Amino acid sequence: MIQNKIRGRAFRLVGLILGIIAVTVGTTSIIFSAVGMHQARLCKSCRKGADYQ
């Protein structure tokens, strides 16, 4: 009986986990950027926005 052991299983698992983390962080940063840009656009006309300009 010949068993074909697959090597590098840990590296593939770590790569999958790091890939999932990278996608999550990237998506979160895009969402925070969009929310920040929206808030900055709203503050152009409010009193707080005038203080920062």
C-alpha positions as CSV (number, residue, x, y, z in Angstrom):
1,M,0.0,0.0,0.0
2,I,1.5,3.3,-1.1
3,Q,0.5,6.4,0.7
4,N,1.0,9.8,-1.0
5,K,1.6,12.2,1.9
6,I,0.8,15.7,1.0
7,R,3.6,18.0,2.2
8,G,3.2,21.6,3.1
9,R,-0.2,21.2,4.7
10,A,0.7,23.7,7.5
11,F,1.9,26.3,5.0
12,R,-1.4,26.0,3.0
13,L,-3.4,26.4,6.2
14,V,-1.4,29.4,7.3
15,G,-1.7,30.9,3.8
16,L,-5.5,30.4,3.9
17,I,-5.8,32.0,7.4
18,L,-3.6,34.9,6.4
19,G,-5.6,35.4,3.2
20,I,-8.8,35.5,5.1
21,I,-7.3,38.0,7.5
22,A,-6.0,40.2,4.7
23,V,-9.4,40.2,2.9
24,T,-11.2,41.1,6.2
25,V,-8.7,43.9,7.0
26,G,-8.9,45.3,3.4
27,T,-12.7,45.3,3.4
28,T,-12.8,47.0,6.9
29,S,-10.4,49.7,5.8
30,I,-12.4,50.4,2.6
31,I,-15.6,50.7,4.7
32,F,-13.9,53.0,7.3
33,S,-12.5,55.1,4.5
34,A,-15.9,55.5,2.9
35,V,-17.5,56.4,6.2
36,G,-14.8,58.9,6.9
37,M,-15.1,60.5,3.5
38,H,-18.9,60.8,4.0
39,Q,-18.5,62.4,7.4
40,A,-15.9,64.8,6.0
41,R,-18.4,65.8,3.3
42,L,-21.2,66.3,5.8
43,C,-18.9,68.5,8.0
44,K,-18.1,71.0,5.3
45,S,-21.4,72.8,6.0
46,C,-21.6,72.2,9.7
47,R,-19.9,74.3,12.4
48,K,-17.4,71.6,13.4
49,G,-16.2,71.4,9.7
50,A,-15.6,75.1,9.6
51,D,-13.4,74.8,12.7
52,Y,-11.2,72.2,11.1
53,Q,-10.8,74.1,7.8
